[in-house]
Amino acid sequence: MTALRDHLDWLRETDTTVDVTEPVHWDGTVEAVAAEATRHGCPVVRFTETSGIARLVSGVYGGPDQFFSDDRDPWDRIAGALGHPPDGSYVDLIDRLARWEPASIDERPDAEPDATRCDGADLYDLGLPTTREGVPLVSLGVIAAEVDGETTWAPIAGRGRRSTELRLSVPRPFAEWCPPRTDVSVLLGVSAPVLIAALQAWTQGQPTPDAPALAAGLSDLQLATIDGRTVPAEAEVRVDGRLSGIDPKDAGRTAAWEIGQETTTVAVETTGIATREQPTIPFAPFDRPLADDVHLACLVEAAKLFRRVKNYWGVSPVRWIQIPVEGRLGLCIVSSEILYAGFEWQLANTLFSFSDLFDKVLVVDEQADPTDLARALDDMWVKAHPANDWVFSESHASSAAAPEYRDEDAGSRLYINATWDPRWDEEYIAPRVTMETAFSESVLASLADRWDELGLDEAVRPDRLDGDD
């Protein structure tokens, strides 16, 4: 699965999708409704009646928090958009994103772009959503540029616009790579592999223009060529134009990927707009903890860390790394075998050295379930002694970029060791208690029968609860 429309069809069949059929205006109202949806389980919200050419949708890559009573995980929609198996685990997903395996795009034949030119249309005609403060939401898209025969894609976030001008925030390394007066295309309604590849290429500390090849390594997406630029053929909207100005000042962030990044504002003078028939543009509500852009940024950052610590010590003790969307990039949880006493301290400091987003690292046992955030936080209080296992750095550590509870340039960082001490004998370690070990088979069978009689949710039947679910 690659194209956005395929993903939306899949969501309608397997997930919570809400259609807003009443007329809703793009100026403030659409964003407010989408923002409210993030507070109530993050359904996919489709606005079918707006005043612009495009239909709008939010939540296509988002999801509920892990404390929400639901059978879905926050990363399920992104996994589905990548064609990840429905029964695939989080460990498999993060390992796939961490592989960083570009695929050759020279061998792929060009496809015809699905979007056709809309003569006379301007940016206002699209009906792009804005916040109540007038901030345009040009999000969940990429900018494509070609320099010296090489095309790249970079993430974007909208700042302000006229009918023929987009003002976009882009990573500063991309602005330095792409000179003014370069012809570009702004692509909206693109697939998850395109978004993830753009983030991997320009927000991971080692910028590379190889975004199209990274996207090709994640999926079988079709590529087209527009004025020498390689673009995803299935993009819902393509705005062609030219970089008309670059402002090195950061005008403030509107997207999660901008946290911790040096950004530059660029102006794009539009020369033409092309859309698919009845185009759909996904967007992320502004500055919301569970919005789509936060989910994407958390997964991409976790995959980067997983890639870097894998075999860092000559072995692979780390089972998974998670930056939970509930912590909004401020917390990192790592499940790892503890190779020796003090290894957890080395592991935490290694993660801090590879990312400046978070200021808290929680180390949990290798048996920990990545889908059970409550258990990880419970271990933080039950297994970690505040006097011995909560370790603060010196107060002059660099301030992390994501947390918003302090503004000074320096402060302490914290790692919490919620693992069993590797020096302990096995008999001193409390056994893990599950439904299977706590009750006899006859009690479990009786409980399952009673569960059915009461008509409780089939997905949480006791006989289906095990250590991997």
N, C-alpha and C positions, 0 to 999 in steps of 0.2 A: 504494500500500500504506500503510495507516495503523494498523489494529488490531494489537494485540500478537499475537493468534492467527494472523493472516495472516502476520506476520513470522516466527513460529515455524514455520509450515508451509513458508515459503520457506527457512528455515535447514535444515530437515530434508532438503530436496531439493537444496540447493546447498552446504552447509557441513558442518563437523564437529560432529555432535551425539551426545552420549553419554548414554544413559539408565541411571540408577542404579535398578535394580529391587529391590534389597535394601532392607529397612526401615532408614531413617536418621532419627535424632531431630533435631528442629529446635534443640535446646538444645546448641549448640557443635559438634556433629558435621557438620551441613550446611555451616556456614561454613568449617570446616577442610578439607573435601573441595573446596569451591569455590575456596578460597585456593590449594590445591595445584594445581588445574587451571590457574590463571593462570601457573604456573611451567613448564608443559609445553604451550605452544602455544595456550593459552586456548580449549579446546573449549567448546561450549555444553553445559552439564551440566544435565540434567533429572532431578529427584528425584521419582519417580512414587509412592514409598511413604513418606509421612511421616505423622506422627500428627495433623496438623491438617486443617482443611477444605480448605485450599489446597495445590496442588502448587507446588513451588519450582523455580526455574530461575536459573542464573547464566551470564554470558557473552553475553547476547543482544545487547549493544551493545559488547562488547569485541573483542579480536582479538590476534593474535600480534605480538611486536615485529618490527621490520624486519630484525633480524639472524637471525631464525628462517628456516630453509630451507623456504619455503612459497610458494605462488603467490597468497596472500592478503595484502592490506594491512591495517594496523590499523583503518582507517576503513571497511572494506568493509561491515560489518554495519550500521553507522549509515546509510551510503549506501543500502543495500538497504531499510532501514526507512523511508527518506524517498521510496522509489520512484525513486531515482536510476538511470539506465540502467546495465546491467551493464558496458558498455564505456565508461562515463563516466569522466572524469579527475578527479584530486584538485583541479585548478585549477577545473573546473566546479563541483565540490561546494562548495568554500570560497567561490566567487563567489556561489552560490545562497544560502548561509547568511548572507553579508554584505549581501545586498540590503535586508533589513529592510523588507519590504513587507507591512504589515498588510492583511488582507482584511476586508471588511464581513461581520459575522456576523448583522446584523439581517435580512438578506435570506434567511438559511438557515432553513428550517422546522425546528422542534424534532422530534427523534427520540425514540422511547421509550427510556429507559435499559435496557440489557441486563441490569443487575444487579437482582435481586429481594431483598426484605428477608428476612433470616434471623432469625426470631423466637427470642429467648432466647440467641442466640450472643454470646459476648464475645471480647475480643482474644486470649485464650489459645486459644480454639477454632480461630482461624485458623492457628495454628502458625507465626507469624512467626519467622524464624531469629534466633539470638543467637550472639555470640562466646563463646569459652570463659571470657572475663572477665565474661560476663553482659550485655554491651552489646547491646541489641536493634538489629537491622538493618532499620529502617524507611527504606528507601532506594529510589531510582528511582521516586519518586512525587511528587505535588504536593498542596498544600493549596489548596482553592478557597474564596473568601470573597466576599461581596457587601456593598458599602458604598455607600449613596446611589445605588442603582440600577446600580452598575458592579461587574462580577465580574472577579476576577483569579485567576491561579494562581501559586504560588510554590514553589520547591524546598524539600524537607524532608530532615531526617536524624534518625533516632530516637535518643533518649537513655535513657529508662527508661519503664516502664509498669506499671500494674496491670491487672486484668481489664477495667476500664472507663475507663482513662485512658492517653492517649498523651502523652509528653513529647517535643517536637519542636524541633529547631533550625531557625530560619527566618532569612532576611536581616532585619537590623534595620529597614531602611526599610519592609519589609512589616509588621512588628509595629507600627510607628508609624502606618501607614496603616490598619490593621485594629484597632479598639479592643477591649478586653476585653468579654466576654459576647456577642461576635458569633457567630452560627451559621456553622459551616464544614463542609466535607466533605474528608476525607483520601482521596485517590484513588491506588490501587496497581494495577499492571499496566496502565499507560497507554502510549501509543505514543511513539515518538521525537519527533515534532513537538511533542507536549505538553510533554515534558521540556525540549527545546531552547528552546521559547518561554518557559517559566518561567524558565530560566536567563538568556535574553536580557533578559527584562523586569526582573529584580531583582538581577543580579550583574554588570552591565556599567558601573557607575559613574553611570548616568543612569536611576534607577528609573522604571518606568512600569507602570500597572495593565493595559496593553493586551495581556496575554499571550494571551487567547483569539483575538484578531484576528491576532496574530503566528503562532499555530499554524495558523489558517485560511489564512494566506498561504503556509504550507509544504506543506499537504496539503488533501485534501477530507474531513477528519474530520467525523463526525456529532456534533452537540451536542444535549444534553438540558438541561432545566431542573428543578432540585430545590430547592423552597422559595425560588425566586427566584434561585438560583445557577446559572450556566451551567457545565456539566460535560461532559467527553467521554463520549459515550454508551457507548463500548466498554470503559470501565474494568472490569477484572476484579473489583476489590473497592472498595466505597465505604463509608467509615466516617463517619457523620454525627455531629456533636457540637457543642460550644460551647467557645469559648476561656474557660477558667476561671481562668487566671492567666498572668502574664508575668514572667519573671525576666530582667532585662537582662544578667546575667552570661553570658559565653561559657563553657560547660561543657567545652570542648575539642572538636576537630573529629573527625568520623568520615567525612565525605564530601569529595571533592576540591573541590567547588564552594565549600566553606567557607573554603578557603585564600585569604587576602587579603581576606576579607569580614568586616564587622562583623555578628555574629549575635546572636540573642536566643533564649532558650529559652521556649517556650510550652507550656502544658498544655491538652489537649483532653479534656474529659469527654464520653465517647461516649454517644449516645442511640439508636443503631441501627446495624446492619451489614447491608449488602446485597452479594451476590456473584452472579456468573454461575454457571451450572452447571459444576461441576468447575473452579473458578477456578485460574489460574496466576499466581503472584507472582514477578516477577524481583527479584533483589537483587544487590548488589555486595559481595564479601567485604571485610572491614574492613581499611583501610590497606594495600592491595596495589597495587604500581606499575602493573599492567596491568588493573586492575579496570574495570568498565563506567563508573563515575562519572569516572574519570580520562580515558577516551577522550572522553566527552561534554564535560568541562570544557576539554580541550585544543582540541577543534574549535571550541567556542563562543568561546573566547578568541582563537584564531587568526582566526576570522571577524570578530570585533570589530576587531582590529588591521588586517585587510585592508580593512575598510570605511572606517576612519579615514585610512589612508594613501593610499587610492585618490584620485587627483586632488588630493592635498594640495599638490603643487607646480604645479598647473595641468595636469599630465600624469599618466599612469599608468605609471611605470617599473617598479613592483613586479609581478612575475608571480605569485608565490605566497608565502604565509607559513605556516609550520608550527611548532607547538609539539609536538615528538615526545613520545609517551607514555613513551618510554624515558627521557627526561629529567625526567619527572614534574613538568612545568610550570616547570622551572628553566632551560630553554634555549629560545631562539627562533631559528629559521632563516628567513632571508628571501632569496628569489631576486629579483634586481632588475638592471635596466640601470643602469649607473653613468653618470649624466648628465655629471658633471664631476669633476675631482679634489677630493676632500673630501666628495663626496656621500654616501659610505658612512658617514662620521662623522655627518652630519646625519640620515641614515636611522636609524642605531642609536639616537641620542639621542631621536629622535621616538618610536620604539617604547618606549624606557624611560619616556618621559613619559606614554604612554598605558596602561601596565600596570606594576604593582609586583610581579608574580608572579616573574619571572625576573631573573637578574642577569648573564646571558650572551646576547649576540646574535652569531650567525654569519651573515655576509653572503656569499652565493655568487652565481655568475654567473647571468644570465637563462636560459642553456641548461641549468641544473641540473635533474635529474629529481627530483621530490618523492617518488618511490617508492624512491629509492636513498639511504638515510641513510648507508650506509657510504661512498659517494663523497663526500658532503658533509663527513663527518668526515675523510676522507682529504685533501680539499682544505684543510681546516683546518691540517693538518700539512705538506702538500707545497707548496701555493701561498702560504700565509701565513707570512711571516718572523717568528719570535718577537720579534725586536728592533724591527721596523718596523710589523708588521701586527697584533700583539696589543696592544691599547690599553686600559690600565686607567684608570679614573676616579680622582679623589681619594679618599682613604680615608674621607672623611666622607659618602659617598653613603648614602642610605637603604638599609637592609637589605631585600632582596627577601623576599617572604612564603613562597615555595615551598621554596627550598633549606633543608635541615635540618642542614647541616654547621657552622653557627655560630648563636649565640644573641644576639650583641650587636646593638645598634640601628643601627649604621653599619658600612660596609665599602666596598670597591671594587666597581665594576661593570666588566664586560669586554666589549668588542666585538672581533671578529676579522674582518679583511677578507681573504676568500679569493677575491678577484676579480682579473681582469687590470686593470692600471692603464690608464685610458682615454687616457692621454697616450702610450702606446706605439704604435709603428707596427705594422701588421698582421703584418709578417714576423718580428717579435720574439715573437709569441704562439704558443705551441706548438699545433699542430693537434690536434683531438679525434680519438682513435683508437677505432674501432669494429670489429666483426667484418667489416663490409663493406669498410672501407678498409684493413684490415691484411692481408687474404688475397684471392687471386684468386677468380673465380667457380668455376673448376674445383676449387680446394681446398675451397671452401665446400660445393659439391655432394658431393664425396667424403666430407667430414666428416659431412654430414647423413646420407648413406647408412650410414656406419659407426655413427653414433649410433643409427640404427634397428636395425641388426643386434645391437647390444649391449642393446637393449630399454630404453634410458634414457628418462627422463620426457619425454613429448611436449611438455609446456609449456615446456621449456628447450632445445628444439632450436636449434642455431646459426643455421639459416636463418630463425628467427623472432625472433632477438634484434636489436632496433634501438634507436635512441636514444630512442624514446618508450615502450618496454616496461620 
